[in-house]
Amino acid sequence: MSETILKNANSWIETKKKVVLATVIKTWGSSPCPIGSKMIVNEKGDFLGSVSGGCVEASIINECLELIKNKNLFKKIHFTVQDESAWSVGLACGGELTVYIEQIN
Amino acid sequence: MKKEILKEIIKRNSLKEDFAVLTNLSTGNSEIFNSKNLLSKEFKNYENKINNFYNLKKNGIIDGTQIFILNYIKPVEVIIVGAVHIAQYLIDLLKNFNFIVTIIDPRKYFTTEQRFQKVKIINEWPKNALEKIETNTNFALITLTHDPKIDDPALSYALKNKFFYIGALGSKKTHENRCKRLKEAGFGEKEIRSIHGPIGIKFGGKSTPEIALSIVAQLVSETNKLLLNSKN
C-alpha cells in the first residue's frame, strides 16, 4: 500500500503540485494504523492514504495545508484522546499517535 | 524529504530489496540505508543503534535520538500453479498486500493476457519453471489445477525447498490421494502434513471469490507468522 502512495506522491510532484507526506512515527495503545502508515496531501487538499481510522485525517489535511502556506518543511504532530484537534469525535480507538509531516521538495 | 529520495524509495521497492529510510526529526533530513550504505555525518554517531533497529526490522524513533527509521522489507513471493478462474480472483485480492506473484501454467489457452494483466506468467511445466526461479524459504506455493501431473511436481519442489507456505486446492478425497502419491514419492508424514490441503480457512464459502478469499486469509496469516518469527 505504501508503495502506491509514494508512487502517487511522485506523480503529483511531476505535475508540479506541492505535496506533503504524513507518516505515523509513534503509537500508543490501540491506534489502528501501525508506525510507517502514510498519507499524502497536495495544495488543493486532495489526499490519499491514511494515518488513523478516520479520526485525525481532517486535522492532518489542515496541518499539511498550513505547512505549505507557511513554507515550512516539516512538523511533528501529536494526537491524544482528549485532543480536540483530533476531529470532534476524538480518537475513538482510545489510542495516541504522533504523525510527522514533511514537504517533498 | 527530497524528491530524489522519494524516487529512490520507489526504485528500490521495485527492485524488491531490503532497505530502510532514516529521518532526522530535528533537521528534517532523510537518507536511505542498507547494510552496504555508509551513513552520512548526521547519522554516523548513532550507527550501532541504527544497525540494531535495522537488523531487527524494527520501525520507530530510535531510543535516545531524534532519528526515525522505517524498514522496507522485500516482499514474500507467491507462486500460483494453474491459471484457472480462482487465480483471477486471487490476483485481484493479492494486489492489496505486499506480495510478488508469479503464475505457472503450461496450458497457454489459460494464460491469455485478457485473463491476466500485469502478472508474471511462465508458460512451462512447473518443474522447469521453478528451477529457473531462484527460490528460498520465503516463498509460498498455491496449486490450483488439482491435476496431479501439473500440481505434484510443484508440490514436490516446494517441499524439498522448504517453502514457508504450501497450499493445494482439491477436495478432502483429492487431497488424501495426493498425500498417498507424495508418500510413495518418498516424502515423510510431517512434510506431507505441512501442506495446507484442502487449501484455505473454513468459513463456509463455496463460490470462486469466497474460495480465493479463504486462500488469501490463510496465506496472509501464515505470512504474518513468518514475519513475526524472523523478528524474534
Interface residues (C-beta under 8 A of the other chain):
Chain A: M1 E3 L6 K7 A9 N10 I13 L21 T23 I25 K26 P34 I35 G36 L73 F74 K76 Y100 E102 Q103 I104 N105
Chain B: M1 K2 K3 L6 K7 I9 I10 N13 T23 L25 G28 N59 G60 I61 F68 L70 N71 N96 N98
